[in-house]
Amino acid sequence: MKYFAGLDVSLEETSICIVDETGRIVKEARALSDPQALCEALKGTGLPLERIGLEACSLTAWLHDGLHAEGLPAICIEPRQANAAMKTMPNKTDRNDARALAQIMRTGWYRQVHVKSRQCRLWRSLLVARRTVLNEMRSIENVVRAMLREAGVKLGLPSRSAFAGRVRELAGADAQMMAMVEPLLAILAVMLGEFARLTKQVLDIVRNEEVCRRRMSTPGVGPITSLAFRATIDRPERFGSSRAVGAHLGLTPAATSPARPTSRARSAAAAMNSPAPPFTRPPTRCWCARRNGPASGPGA
């Protein structure tokens, strides 16, 4: 007899449901959302589990790695397809969701999601941290600019490192204004130092990563874009062809449909809104290798 398990993961607890190959519920339980606790609960049943299904969520990668390390056949499944199956359940509860996931594992009606390696997840977190600090610095700079404009002070376009000095140079005589601006400038100084530390970590990684260095040989690709691409792709062999990579990143090809024409502008917009940090410029023909020499024409 084969057995299949479904795990409905929440932040604190996970609902577990195990069914046999006929669809009959064999066991239901709850355990902490922790790899060790889940392994003890699943192995404690003494049942030979064929598949264990989890929906993709923020804890999935951690739990998936922990279950696999204990030799359990954990599978991360695509949440949108799983949600379509869960809509058939009369009541939306964690217990019913676990039952639905167990039935999905039994029937095989699921799409497996690739779980990225821990290294790629760490690189991704580093890029997100750097982007967050950069966005907050821009927000504070814009607040300072708005405050100074009310006093008739126009900063112009100083570099980020010269921003605080330019503010003090133009508004230093206004004691009331500087009393409000100085705390913001102090925050900016700290954030600028931490931003430089995060950027140095990115550069150190790219310097030692052969794939990133090779990708930087493409015109317009720097260390941030190359590391973002490397962290997003993870294992290239999981793609059947190079065409599938563009669809994975949300890029759409230039095509003309009888119902609605499309253009290269959609590809550029998709690239800017893709999971990876924005490219330094919209995708152009320079990404494609040419057998007959460099690309030419208006799109090059």
Helices and strands as residue ranges (DSSP letters): E 3-9, E 13-20, E 25-32, H 35-43, E 49-55, H 60-69, E 74-77, H 79-86, H 94-107, H 118-150, H 163-171, H 175-208, H 210-215, H 223-233, G 236-238, H 243-248, H 264-272, G 285-287
